[in-house]
């Protein structure tokens, strides 16, 4: 089975702190993603990566950065956390390259971040 | 642009009732369509998918048919169980892109 592991399930951070959310996948997938999930808004894509050291902005990249130094690991960084970044963060991975028709995305269990 | 619209919840049903969760989409070209399910406290799991018009995806008693003429991918189940209580997300993957676009999710609550 594909496994996408997010290192922290629940975090509480203070405004202005630098926050790292880590994600590891064990299936040698090329593509990795970070989403945030908010009630009434569904999932929104923050950043994604096609390969090591490559990254692309998603729909809501402001206030976030990412790092992919190794193929299996994709980190989301909040440089200076703010209360409006309180949310559920979901990491995902998927094999293959374009065209992507039908390729399944696998999600981690999510990280609940509260910024106070 | 590309978008997904799904019915607002919560949907509240008694056990063994028939379920429909509506999903319509807007897309150029030939997208793939997905239903994901999120059980309480967990991440998203793929429930079913369809990659071309008239395909029917099915899994665990759930079905959805890719209808290009009505741009719809409605989720159905003939007899729901309490264990089906979850949030269901319809999603679209435009052809030759890597950006999965989600609907806002529909919460299903099934009571005994």
Interface residues (C-beta under 8 A of the other chain):
Chain A: X4 X31 X33 X35 X40 X41 X42 X43 X44 X45 X48 X50 X56 X58 X59 X90 X92 X94 X98 X99 X100 X101 X102 X104 X105 X106 X107 X108 X109 X110
Chain B: X30 X32 X36 X41 X42 X43 X44 X45 X46 X49 X51 X89 X93 X95 X96 X97 X98 X99 X100 X102 X103 X104 X105
